[in-house]
Amino acid sequence: MKNRLRELRAERQWSQGELAEKLGVSRQTINAIETEKYDPSLPLAFKIGLLFKQPIERIFAPEA
């Protein structure tokens, strides 16, 4: 799944570790989502949307 997580994190100058801590997941989870090797669960996707104050559709997009 395509996503803008790295871009949004960089705008706030957060490390992967800082973002992981805010979301209650591991840094490896953030890395896997950013590199599109892992799709987050729906609850985690909503948590990410709330943190960045954006609907999940603006952060995540299915592969075409």
mmCIF file as Biopython writes it, N, C-alpha, C and O atoms, coordinates in Angstrom:
data_model
#
loop_
_atom_site.group_PDB
_atom_site.id
_atom_site.type_symbol
_atom_site.label_atom_id
_atom_site.label_alt_id
_atom_site.label_comp_id
_atom_site.label_asym_id
_atom_site.label_entity_id
_atom_site.label_seq_id
_atom_site.pdbx_PDB_ins_code
_atom_site.Cartn_x
_atom_site.Cartn_y
_atom_site.Cartn_z
_atom_site.occupancy
_atom_site.B_iso_or_equiv
_atom_site.auth_seq_id
_atom_site.auth_asym_id
_atom_site.pdbx_PDB_model_num
ATOM 1   N N  . MET A ? 1  ? 0.839  -1.175 0.000   1.0 0.0 1  A 1 
ATOM 2   C CA . MET A ? 1  ? 0.000  0.000  0.000   1.0 0.0 1  A 1 
ATOM 3   C C  . MET A ? 1  ? 0.888  1.243  0.000   1.0 0.0 1  A 1 
ATOM 4   O O  . MET A ? 1  ? 1.797  1.367  0.821   1.0 0.0 1  A 1 
ATOM 5   N N  . LYS A ? 2  ? 0.621  2.145  -0.913  1.0 0.0 2  A 1 
ATOM 6   C CA . LYS A ? 2  ? 1.358  3.405  -0.965  1.0 0.0 2  A 1 
ATOM 7   C C  . LYS A ? 2  ? 0.966  4.249  0.249   1.0 0.0 2  A 1 
ATOM 8   O O  . LYS A ? 2  ? -0.170 4.188  0.719   1.0 0.0 2  A 1 
ATOM 9   N N  . ASN A ? 3  ? 1.916  5.033  0.745   1.0 0.0 3  A 1 
ATOM 10  C CA . ASN A ? 3  ? 1.600  5.901  1.870   1.0 0.0 3  A 1 
ATOM 11  C C  . ASN A ? 3  ? 2.524  7.110  1.913   1.0 0.0 3  A 1 
ATOM 12  O O  . ASN A ? 3  ? 3.579  7.131  1.281   1.0 0.0 3  A 1 
ATOM 13  N N  . ARG A ? 4  ? 2.104  8.110  2.670   1.0 0.0 4  A 1 
ATOM 14  C CA . ARG A ? 4  ? 2.857  9.362  2.816   1.0 0.0 4  A 1 
ATOM 15  C C  . ARG A ? 4  ? 3.473  9.485  4.207   1.0 0.0 4  A 1 
ATOM 16  O O  . ARG A ? 4  ? 3.814  10.586 4.641   1.0 0.0 4  A 1 
ATOM 17  N N  . LEU A ? 5  ? 3.615  8.370  4.900   1.0 0.0 5  A 1 
ATOM 18  C CA . LEU A ? 5  ? 4.062  8.421  6.287   1.0 0.0 5  A 1 
ATOM 19  C C  . LEU A ? 5  ? 5.445  9.058  6.431   1.0 0.0 5  A 1 
ATOM 20  O O  . LEU A ? 5  ? 5.650  9.900  7.306   1.0 0.0 5  A 1 
ATOM 21  N N  . ARG A ? 6  ? 6.383  8.668  5.590   1.0 0.0 6  A 1 
ATOM 22  C CA . ARG A ? 6  ? 7.748  9.233  5.682   1.0 0.0 6  A 1 
ATOM 23  C C  . ARG A ? 6  ? 7.714  10.748 5.473   1.0 0.0 6  A 1 
ATOM 24  O O  . ARG A ? 6  ? 8.367  11.497 6.198   1.0 0.0 6  A 1 
ATOM 25  N N  . GLU A ? 7  ? 6.955  11.183 4.485   1.0 0.0 7  A 1 
ATOM 26  C CA . GLU A ? 7  ? 6.838  12.613 4.178   1.0 0.0 7  A 1 
ATOM 27  C C  . GLU A ? 7  ? 6.231  13.382 5.357   1.0 0.0 7  A 1 
ATOM 28  O O  . GLU A ? 7  ? 6.738  14.436 5.739   1.0 0.0 7  A 1 
ATOM 29  N N  . LEU A ? 8  ? 5.155  12.857 5.927   1.0 0.0 8  A 1 
ATOM 30  C CA . LEU A ? 8  ? 4.507  13.520 7.057   1.0 0.0 8  A 1 
ATOM 31  C C  . LEU A ? 8  ? 5.412  13.556 8.282   1.0 0.0 8  A 1 
ATOM 32  O O  . LEU A ? 8  ? 5.456  14.553 9.003   1.0 0.0 8  A 1 
ATOM 33  N N  . ARG A ? 9  ? 6.129  12.470 8.508   1.0 0.0 9  A 1 
ATOM 34  C CA . ARG A ? 9  ? 7.057  12.404 9.650   1.0 0.0 9  A 1 
ATOM 35  C C  . ARG A ? 9  ? 8.189  13.413 9.464   1.0 0.0 9  A 1 
ATOM 36  O O  . ARG A ? 9  ? 8.577  14.099 10.409  1.0 0.0 9  A 1 
ATOM 37  N N  . ALA A ? 10 ? 8.716  13.498 8.239   1.0 0.0 10 A 1 
ATOM 38  C CA . ALA A ? 10 ? 9.826  14.412 7.954   1.0 0.0 10 A 1 
ATOM 39  C C  . ALA A ? 10 ? 9.405  15.871 8.128   1.0 0.0 10 A 1 
ATOM 40  O O  . ALA A ? 10 ? 10.191 16.693 8.600   1.0 0.0 10 A 1 
ATOM 41  N N  . GLU A ? 11 ? 8.170  16.195 7.751   1.0 0.0 11 A 1 
ATOM 42  C CA . GLU A ? 11 ? 7.666  17.566 7.916   1.0 0.0 11 A 1 
ATOM 43  C C  . GLU A ? 11 ? 7.721  17.998 9.375   1.0 0.0 11 A 1 
ATOM 44  O O  . GLU A ? 11 ? 7.911  19.178 9.670   1.0 0.0 11 A 1 
ATOM 45  N N  . ARG A ? 12 ? 7.558  17.057 10.274  1.0 0.0 12 A 1 
ATOM 46  C CA . ARG A ? 12 ? 7.559  17.360 11.709  1.0 0.0 12 A 1 
ATOM 47  C C  . ARG A ? 12 ? 8.927  17.121 12.350  1.0 0.0 12 A 1 
ATOM 48  O O  . ARG A ? 12 ? 9.108  17.327 13.550  1.0 0.0 12 A 1 
ATOM 49  N N  . GLN A ? 13 ? 9.875  16.689 11.538  1.0 0.0 13 A 1 
ATOM 50  C CA . GLN A ? 13 ? 11.241 16.406 11.994  1.0 0.0 13 A 1 
ATOM 51  C C  . GLN A ? 13 ? 11.265 15.383 13.117  1.0 0.0 13 A 1 
ATOM 52  O O  . GLN A ? 13 ? 12.029 15.509 14.074  1.0 0.0 13 A 1 
ATOM 53  N N  . TRP A ? 14 ? 10.412 14.361 12.985  1.0 0.0 14 A 1 
ATOM 54  C CA . TRP A ? 14 ? 10.383 13.258 13.937  1.0 0.0 14 A 1 
ATOM 55  C C  . TRP A ? 14 ? 11.214 12.106 13.389  1.0 0.0 14 A 1 
ATOM 56  O O  . TRP A ? 14 ? 11.196 11.840 12.187  1.0 0.0 14 A 1 
ATOM 57  N N  . SER A ? 15 ? 11.934 11.431 14.255  1.0 0.0 15 A 1 
ATOM 58  C CA . SER A ? 15 ? 12.627 10.203 13.855  1.0 0.0 15 A 1 
ATOM 59  C C  . SER A ? 15 ? 11.606 9.075  13.807  1.0 0.0 15 A 1 
ATOM 60  O O  . SER A ? 15 ? 10.490 9.212  14.309  1.0 0.0 15 A 1 
ATOM 61  N N  . GLN A ? 16 ? 11.993 7.975  13.208  1.0 0.0 16 A 1 
ATOM 62  C CA . GLN A ? 16 ? 11.104 6.802  13.208  1.0 0.0 16 A 1 
ATOM 63  C C  . GLN A ? 16 ? 10.814 6.375  14.640  1.0 0.0 16 A 1 
ATOM 64  O O  . GLN A ? 16 ? 9.692  5.982  14.962  1.0 0.0 16 A 1 
ATOM 65  N N  . GLY A ? 17 ? 11.822 6.452  15.491  1.0 0.0 17 A 1 
ATOM 66  C CA . GLY A ? 17 ? 11.650 6.076  16.891  1.0 0.0 17 A 1 
ATOM 67  C C  . GLY A ? 17 ? 10.656 6.971  17.616  1.0 0.0 17 A 1 
ATOM 68  O O  . GLY A ? 17 ? 9.835  6.493  18.399  1.0 0.0 17 A 1 
ATOM 69  N N  . GLU A ? 18 ? 10.733 8.280  17.350  1.0 0.0 18 A 1 
ATOM 70  C CA . GLU A ? 18 ? 9.798  9.210  17.990  1.0 0.0 18 A 1 
ATOM 71  C C  . GLU A ? 18 ? 8.366  8.937  17.547  1.0 0.0 18 A 1 
ATOM 72  O O  . GLU A ? 18 ? 7.448  8.929  18.367  1.0 0.0 18 A 1 
ATOM 73  N N  . LEU A ? 19 ? 8.178  8.712  16.247  1.0 0.0 19 A 1 
ATOM 74  C CA . LEU A ? 19 ? 6.841  8.413  15.739  1.0 0.0 19 A 1 
ATOM 75  C C  . LEU A ? 19 ? 6.330  7.100  16.326  1.0 0.0 19 A 1 
ATOM 76  O O  . LEU A ? 19 ? 5.168  6.993  16.717  1.0 0.0 19 A 1 
ATOM 77  N N  . ALA A ? 20 ? 7.206  6.111  16.381  1.0 0.0 20 A 1 
ATOM 78  C CA . ALA A ? 20 ? 6.824  4.819  16.937  1.0 0.0 20 A 1 
ATOM 79  C C  . ALA A ? 20 ? 6.352  4.970  18.378  1.0 0.0 20 A 1 
ATOM 80  O O  . ALA A ? 20 ? 5.355  4.368  18.777  1.0 0.0 20 A 1 
ATOM 81  N N  . GLU A ? 21 ? 7.065  5.768  19.149  1.0 0.0 21 A 1 
ATOM 82  C CA . GLU A ? 21 ? 6.700  5.980  20.551  1.0 0.0 21 A 1 
ATOM 83  C C  . GLU A ? 21 ? 5.325  6.648  20.666  1.0 0.0 21 A 1 
ATOM 84  O O  . GLU A ? 21 ? 4.517  6.267  21.513  1.0 0.0 21 A 1 
ATOM 85  N N  . LYS A ? 22 ? 5.063  7.635  19.821  1.0 0.0 22 A 1 
ATOM 86  C CA . LYS A ? 22 ? 3.775  8.331  19.839  1.0 0.0 22 A 1 
ATOM 87  C C  . LYS A ? 22 ? 2.620  7.390  19.495  1.0 0.0 22 A 1 
ATOM 88  O O  . LYS A ? 22 ? 1.502  7.565  19.979  1.0 0.0 22 A 1 
ATOM 89  N N  . LEU A ? 23 ? 2.901  6.384  18.649  1.0 0.0 23 A 1 
ATOM 90  C CA . LEU A ? 23 ? 1.861  5.459  18.203  1.0 0.0 23 A 1 
ATOM 91  C C  . LEU A ? 23 ? 1.811  4.166  19.018  1.0 0.0 23 A 1 
ATOM 92  O O  . LEU A ? 23 ? 0.879  3.376  18.868  1.0 0.0 23 A 1 
ATOM 93  N N  . GLY A ? 24 ? 2.806  3.946  19.877  1.0 0.0 24 A 1 
ATOM 94  C CA . GLY A ? 24 ? 2.831  2.734  20.685  1.0 0.0 24 A 1 
ATOM 95  C C  . GLY A ? 24 ? 3.205  1.490  19.901  1.0 0.0 24 A 1 
ATOM 96  O O  . GLY A ? 24 ? 2.732  0.392  20.192  1.0 0.0 24 A 1 
ATOM 97  N N  . VAL A ? 25 ? 4.072  1.675  18.887  1.0 0.0 25 A 1 
ATOM 98  C CA . VAL A ? 25 ? 4.559  0.543  18.090  1.0 0.0 25 A 1 
ATOM 99  C C  . VAL A ? 25 ? 6.087  0.589  18.065  1.0 0.0 25 A 1 
ATOM 100 O O  . VAL A ? 25 ? 6.688  1.510  18.618  1.0 0.0 25 A 1 
ATOM 101 N N  . SER A ? 26 ? 6.709  -0.390 17.434  1.0 0.0 26 A 1 
ATOM 102 C CA . SER A ? 26 ? 8.166  -0.413 17.354  1.0 0.0 26 A 1 
ATOM 103 C C  . SER A ? 26 ? 8.665  0.440  16.180  1.0 0.0 26 A 1 
ATOM 104 O O  . SER A ? 26 ? 7.931  0.711  15.230  1.0 0.0 26 A 1 
ATOM 105 N N  . ARG A ? 27 ? 9.916  0.846  16.274  1.0 0.0 27 A 1 
ATOM 106 C CA . ARG A ? 27 ? 10.532 1.593  15.171  1.0 0.0 27 A 1 
ATOM 107 C C  . ARG A ? 27 ? 10.544 0.741  13.913  1.0 0.0 27 A 1 
ATOM 108 O O  . ARG A ? 27 ? 10.393 1.257  12.806  1.0 0.0 27 A 1 
ATOM 109 N N  . GLN A ? 28 ? 10.724 -0.569 14.084  1.0 0.0 28 A 1 
ATOM 110 C CA . GLN A ? 28 ? 10.735 -1.475 12.938  1.0 0.0 28 A 1 
ATOM 111 C C  . GLN A ? 28 ? 9.385  -1.478 12.223  1.0 0.0 28 A 1 
ATOM 112 O O  . GLN A ? 28 ? 9.330  -1.608 11.001  1.0 0.0 28 A 1 
ATOM 113 N N  . THR A ? 29 ? 8.301  -1.337 12.980  1.0 0.0 29 A 1 
ATOM 114 C CA . THR A ? 29 ? 6.967  -1.261 12.372  1.0 0.0 29 A 1 
ATOM 115 C C  . THR A ? 29 ? 6.860  -0.018 11.501  1.0 0.0 29 A 1 
ATOM 116 O O  . THR A ? 29 ? 6.348  -0.084 10.384  1.0 0.0 29 A 1 
ATOM 117 N N  . ILE A ? 30 ? 7.337  1.110  12.004  1.0 0.0 30 A 1 
ATOM 118 C CA . ILE A ? 30 ? 7.300  2.357  11.227  1.0 0.0 30 A 1 
ATOM 119 C C  . ILE A ? 30 ? 8.123  2.203  9.966   1.0 0.0 30 A 1 
ATOM 120 O O  . ILE A ? 30 ? 7.688  2.602  8.886   1.0 0.0 30 A 1 
ATOM 121 N N  . ASN A ? 31 ? 9.313  1.626  10.092  1.0 0.0 31 A 1 
ATOM 122 C CA . ASN A ? 31 ? 10.163 1.414  8.932   1.0 0.0 31 A 1 
ATOM 123 C C  . ASN A ? 31 ? 9.472  0.526  7.899   1.0 0.0 31 A 1 
ATOM 124 O O  . ASN A ? 31 ? 9.510  0.818  6.704   1.0 0.0 31 A 1 
ATOM 125 N N  . ALA A ? 32 ? 8.852  -0.537 8.347   1.0 0.0 32 A 1 
ATOM 126 C CA . ALA A ? 32 ? 8.182  -1.467 7.434   1.0 0.0 32 A 1 
ATOM 127 C C  . ALA A ? 32 ? 6.998  -0.800 6.725   1.0 0.0 32 A 1 
ATOM 128 O O  . ALA A ? 32 ? 6.754  -1.064 5.548   1.0 0.0 32 A 1 
ATOM 129 N N  . ILE A ? 33 ? 6.267  0.056  7.431   1.0 0.0 33 A 1 
ATOM 130 C CA . ILE A ? 33 ? 5.151  0.772  6.794   1.0 0.0 33 A 1 
ATOM 131 C C  . ILE A ? 33 ? 5.698  1.757  5.763   1.0 0.0 33 A 1 
ATOM 132 O O  . ILE A ? 33 ? 5.198  1.825  4.640   1.0 0.0 33 A 1 
ATOM 133 N N  . GLU A ? 34 ? 6.721  2.515  6.141   1.0 0.0 34 A 1 
ATOM 134 C CA . GLU A ? 34 ? 7.289  3.513  5.230   1.0 0.0 34 A 1 
ATOM 135 C C  . GLU A ? 34 ? 7.872  2.886  3.968   1.0 0.0 34 A 1 
ATOM 136 O O  . GLU A ? 34 ? 7.797  3.480  2.893   1.0 0.0 34 A 1 
ATOM 137 N N  . THR A ? 35 ? 8.442  1.712  4.086   1.0 0.0 35 A 1 
ATOM 138 C CA . THR A ? 35 ? 9.035  1.049  2.922   1.0 0.0 35 A 1 
ATOM 139 C C  . THR A ? 35 ? 8.032  0.148  2.208   1.0 0.0 35 A 1 
ATOM 140 O O  . THR A ? 35 ? 8.387  -0.603 1.299   1.0 0.0 35 A 1 
ATOM 141 N N  . GLU A ? 36 ? 6.782  0.236  2.632   1.0 0.0 36 A 1 
ATOM 142 C CA . GLU A ? 36 ? 5.664  -0.485 2.015   1.0 0.0 36 A 1 
ATOM 143 C C  . GLU A ? 36 ? 5.821  -2.007 2.061   1.0 0.0 36 A 1 
ATOM 144 O O  . GLU A ? 36 ? 5.358  -2.721 1.172   1.0 0.0 36 A 1 
ATOM 145 N N  . LYS A ? 37 ? 6.485  -2.484 3.116   1.0 0.0 37 A 1 
ATOM 146 C CA . LYS A ? 37 ? 6.626  -3.924 3.331   1.0 0.0 37 A 1 
ATOM 147 C C  . LYS A ? 37 ? 5.557  -4.445 4.283   1.0 0.0 37 A 1 
ATOM 148 O O  . LYS A ? 37 ? 5.396  -5.654 4.453   1.0 0.0 37 A 1 
ATOM 149 N N  . TYR A ? 38 ? 4.822  -3.512 4.906   1.0 0.0 38 A 1 
ATOM 150 C CA . TYR A ? 38 ? 3.812  -3.880 5.896   1.0 0.0 38 A 1 
ATOM 151 C C  . TYR A ? 38 ? 2.660  -2.886 5.814   1.0 0.0 38 A 1 
ATOM 152 O O  . TYR A ? 38 ? 2.877  -1.674 5.800   1.0 0.0 38 A 1 
ATOM 153 N N  . ASP A ? 39 ? 1.441  -3.401 5.761   1.0 0.0 39 A 1 
ATOM 154 C CA . ASP A ? 39 ? 0.255  -2.549 5.799   1.0 0.0 39 A 1 
ATOM 155 C C  . ASP A ? 39 ? -0.241 -2.503 7.238   1.0 0.0 39 A 1 
ATOM 156 O O  . ASP A ? 39 ? -0.421 -3.547 7.866   1.0 0.0 39 A 1 
ATOM 157 N N  . PRO A ? 40 ? -0.463 -1.304 7.765   1.0 0.0 40 A 1 
ATOM 158 C CA . PRO A ? 40 ? -0.916 -1.211 9.152   1.0 0.0 40 A 1 
ATOM 159 C C  . PRO A ? 40 ? -2.329 -1.768 9.328   1.0 0.0 40 A 1 
ATOM 160 O O  . PRO A ? 40 ? -3.121 -1.796 8.386   1.0 0.0 40 A 1 
ATOM 161 N N  . SER A ? 41 ? -2.623 -2.200 10.528  1.0 0.0 41 A 1 
ATOM 162 C CA . SER A ? 41 ? -3.992 -2.613 10.847  1.0 0.0 41 A 1 
ATOM 163 C C  . SER A ? 41 ? -4.889 -1.386 10.744  1.0 0.0 41 A 1 
ATOM 164 O O  . SER A ? 41 ? -4.408 -0.253 10.766  1.0 0.0 41 A 1 
ATOM 165 N N  . LEU A ? 42 ? -6.164 -1.612 10.636  1.0 0.0 42 A 1 
ATOM 166 C CA . LEU A ? 42 ? -7.102 -0.490 10.561  1.0 0.0 42 A 1 
ATOM 167 C C  . LEU A ? 42 ? -7.034 0.386  11.808  1.0 0.0 42 A 1 
ATOM 168 O O  . LEU A ? 42 ? -7.012 1.611  11.680  1.0 0.0 42 A 1 
ATOM 169 N N  . PRO A ? 43 ? -6.999 -0.198 13.021  1.0 0.0 43 A 1 
ATOM 170 C CA . PRO A ? 43 ? -6.870 0.670  14.205  1.0 0.0 43 A 1 
ATOM 171 C C  . PRO A ? 43 ? -5.590 1.512  14.191  1.0 0.0 43 A 1 
ATOM 172 O O  . PRO A ? 43 ? -5.614 2.674  14.597  1.0 0.0 43 A 1 
ATOM 173 N N  . LEU A ? 44 ? -4.474 0.937  13.727  1.0 0.0 44 A 1 
ATOM 174 C CA . LEU A ? 44 ? -3.227 1.703  13.661  1.0 0.0 44 A 1 
ATOM 175 C C  . LEU A ? 44 ? -3.329 2.789  12.590  1.0 0.0 44 A 1 
ATOM 176 O O  . LEU A ? 44 ? -2.854 3.905  12.800  1.0 0.0 44 A 1 
ATOM 177 N N  . ALA A ? 45 ? -3.933 2.481  11.460  1.0 0.0 45 A 1 
ATOM 178 C CA . ALA A ? 45 ? -4.103 3.486  10.405  1.0 0.0 45 A 1 
ATOM 179 C C  . ALA A ? 45 ? -4.919 4.673  10.931  1.0 0.0 45 A 1 
ATOM 180 O O  . ALA A ? 45 ? -4.583 5.826  10.659  1.0 0.0 45 A 1 
ATOM 181 N N  . PHE A ? 46 ? -5.991 4.392  11.682  1.0 0.0 46 A 1 
ATOM 182 C CA . PHE A ? 46 ? -6.792 5.477  12.249  1.0 0.0 46 A 1 
ATOM 183 C C  . PHE A ? 46 ? -5.985 6.280  13.272  1.0 0.0 46 A 1 
ATOM 184 O O  . PHE A ? 46 ? -6.114 7.502  13.346  1.0 0.0 46 A 1 
ATOM 185 N N  . LYS A ? 47 ? -5.165 5.600  14.049  1.0 0.0 47 A 1 
ATOM 186 C CA . LYS A ? 47 ? -4.317 6.276  15.034  1.0 0.0 47 A 1 
ATOM 187 C C  . LYS A ? 47 ? -3.333 7.218  14.332  1.0 0.0 47 A 1 
ATOM 188 O O  . LYS A ? 47 ? -3.090 8.334  14.792  1.0 0.0 47 A 1 
ATOM 189 N N  . ILE A ? 48 ? -2.778 6.752  13.219  1.0 0.0 48 A 1 
ATOM 190 C CA . ILE A ? 48 ? -1.859 7.579  12.426  1.0 0.0 48 A 1 
ATOM 191 C C  . ILE A ? 48 ? -2.607 8.792  11.876  1.0 0.0 48 A 1 
ATOM 192 O O  . ILE A ? 48 ? -2.098 9.912  11.921  1.0 0.0 48 A 1 
ATOM 193 N N  . GLY A ? 49 ? -3.808 8.571  11.360  1.0 0.0 49 A 1 
ATOM 194 C CA . GLY A ? 49 ? -4.619 9.673  10.843  1.0 0.0 49 A 1 
ATOM 195 C C  . GLY A ? 49 ? -4.909 10.718 11.908  1.0 0.0 49 A 1 
ATOM 196 O O  . GLY A ? 49 ? -4.807 11.918 11.652  1.0 0.0 49 A 1 
ATOM 197 N N  . LEU A ? 50 ? -5.268 10.265 13.094  1.0 0.0 50 A 1 
ATOM 198 C CA . LEU A ? 50 ? -5.546 11.194 14.196  1.0 0.0 50 A 1 
ATOM 199 C C  . LEU A ? 50 ? -4.301 11.982 14.586  1.0 0.0 50 A 1 
ATOM 200 O O  . LEU A ? 50 ? -4.372 13.188 14.824  1.0 0.0 50 A 1 
ATOM 201 N N  . LEU A ? 51 ? -3.165 11.299 14.651  1.0 0.0 51 A 1 
ATOM 202 C CA . LEU A ? 51 ? -1.919 11.960 15.037  1.0 0.0 51 A 1 
ATOM 203 C C  . LEU A ? 51 ? -1.558 13.070 14.050  1.0 0.0 51 A 1 
ATOM 204 O O  . LEU A ? 51 ? -1.145 14.159 14.451  1.0 0.0 51 A 1 
ATOM 205 N N  . PHE A ? 52 ? -1.717 12.783 12.750  1.0 0.0 52 A 1 
ATOM 206 C CA . PHE A ? 52 ? -1.366 13.766 11.721  1.0 0.0 52 A 1 
ATOM 207 C C  . PHE A ? 52 ? -2.538 14.659 11.328  1.0 0.0 52 A 1 
ATOM 208 O O  . PHE A ? 52 ? -2.405 15.509 10.448  1.0 0.0 52 A 1 
ATOM 209 N N  . LYS A ? 53 ? -3.700 14.465 11.986  1.0 0.0 53 A 1 
ATOM 210 C CA . LYS A ? 53 ? -4.898 15.271 11.728  1.0 0.0 53 A 1 
ATOM 211 C C  . LYS A ? 53 ? -5.287 15.243 10.256  1.0 0.0 53 A 1 
ATOM 212 O O  . LYS A ? 53 ? -5.582 16.274 9.652   1.0 0.0 53 A 1 
ATOM 213 N N  . GLN A ? 54 ? -5.281 14.029 9.692   1.0 0.0 54 A 1 
ATOM 214 C CA . GLN A ? 54 ? -5.666 13.835 8.296   1.0 0.0 54 A 1 
ATOM 215 C C  . GLN A ? 54 ? -6.474 12.555 8.182   1.0 0.0 54 A 1 
ATOM 216 O O  . GLN A ? 54 ? -6.251 11.604 8.930   1.0 0.0 54 A 1 
ATOM 217 N N  . PRO A ? 55 ? -7.425 12.532 7.235   1.0 0.0 55 A 1 
ATOM 218 C CA . PRO A ? 55 ? -8.149 11.274 7.017   1.0 0.0 55 A 1 
ATOM 219 C C  . PRO A ? 55 ? -7.194 10.218 6.470   1.0 0.0 55 A 1 
ATOM 220 O O  . PRO A ? 55 ? -6.253 10.543 5.747   1.0 0.0 55 A 1 
ATOM 221 N N  . ILE A ? 56 ? -7.434 8.968  6.811   1.0 0.0 56 A 1 
ATOM 222 C CA . ILE A ? 56 ? -6.502 7.920  6.384   1.0 0.0 56 A 1 
ATOM 223 C C  . ILE A ? 56 ? -6.387 7.836  4.863   1.0 0.0 56 A 1 
ATOM 224 O O  . ILE A ? 56 ? -5.366 7.382  4.348   1.0 0.0 56 A 1 
ATOM 225 N N  . GLU A ? 57 ? -7.428 8.271  4.136   1.0 0.0 57 A 1 
ATOM 226 C CA . GLU A ? 57 ? -7.360 8.245  2.687   1.0 0.0 57 A 1 
ATOM 227 C C  . GLU A ? 57 ? -6.314 9.202  2.126   1.0 0.0 57 A 1 
ATOM 228 O O  . GLU A ? 57 ? -5.860 9.025  0.996   1.0 0.0 57 A 1 
ATOM 229 N N  . ARG A ? 58 ? -5.927 10.212 2.900   1.0 0.0 58 A 1 
ATOM 230 C CA . ARG A ? 58 ? -4.888 11.143 2.452   1.0 0.0 58 A 1 
ATOM 231 C C  . ARG A ? 58 ? -3.500 10.644 2.796   1.0 0.0 58 A 1 
ATOM 232 O O  . ARG A ? 58 ? -2.506 11.173 2.297   1.0 0.0 58 A 1 
ATOM 233 N N  . ILE A ? 59 ? -3.422 9.631  3.646   1.0 0.0 59 A 1 
ATOM 234 C CA . ILE A ? 59 ? -2.125 9.076  4.042   1.0 0.0 59 A 1 
ATOM 235 C C  . ILE A ? 59 ? -1.855 7.777  3.313   1.0 0.0 59 A 1 
ATOM 236 O O  . ILE A ? 59 ? -0.730 7.526  2.880   1.0 0.0 59 A 1 
ATOM 237 N N  . PHE A ? 60 ? -2.880 6.947  3.174   1.0 0.0 60 A 1 
ATOM 238 C CA . PHE A ? 60 ? -2.714 5.627  2.573   1.0 0.0 60 A 1 
ATOM 239 C C  . PHE A ? 60 ? -3.547 5.509  1.298   1.0 0.0 60 A 1 
ATOM 240 O O  . PHE A ? 60 ? -4.679 5.990  1.236   1.0 0.0 60 A 1 
ATOM 241 N N  . ALA A ? 61 ? -2.974 4.868  0.292   1.0 0.0 61 A 1 
ATOM 242 C CA . ALA A ? 61 ? -3.708 4.637  -0.965  1.0 0.0 61 A 1 
ATOM 243 C C  . ALA A ? 61 ? -3.399 3.235  -1.438  1.0 0.0 61 A 1 
ATOM 244 O O  . ALA A ? 61 ? -2.245 2.808  -1.410  1.0 0.0 61 A 1 
ATOM 245 N N  . PRO A ? 62 ? -4.427 2.506  -1.878  1.0 0.0 62 A 1 
ATOM 246 C CA . PRO A ? 62 ? -4.176 1.153  -2.379  1.0 0.0 62 A 1 
ATOM 247 C C  . PRO A ? 62 ? -3.338 1.188  -3.653  1.0 0.0 62 A 1 
ATOM 248 O O  . PRO A ? 62 ? -3.363 2.165  -4.401  1.0 0.0 62 A 1 
ATOM 249 N N  . GLU A ? 63 ? -2.602 0.115  -3.886  1.0 0.0 63 A 1 
ATOM 250 C CA . GLU A ? 63 ? -1.828 -0.008 -5.130  1.0 0.0 63 A 1 
ATOM 251 C C  . GLU A ? 63 ? -2.807 -0.044 -6.301  1.0 0.0 63 A 1 
ATOM 252 O O  . GLU A ? 63 ? -3.868 -0.663 -6.216  1.0 0.0 63 A 1 
ATOM 253 N N  . ALA A ? 64 ? -2.451 0.608  -7.363  1.0 0.0 64 A 1 
ATOM 254 C CA . ALA A ? 64 ? -3.345 0.624  -8.538  1.0 0.0 64 A 1 
ATOM 255 C C  . ALA A ? 64 ? -3.258 -0.655 -9.328  1.0 0.0 64 A 1 
ATOM 256 O O  . ALA A ? 64 ? -3.942 -0.803 -10.341 1.0 0.0 64 A 1 
#
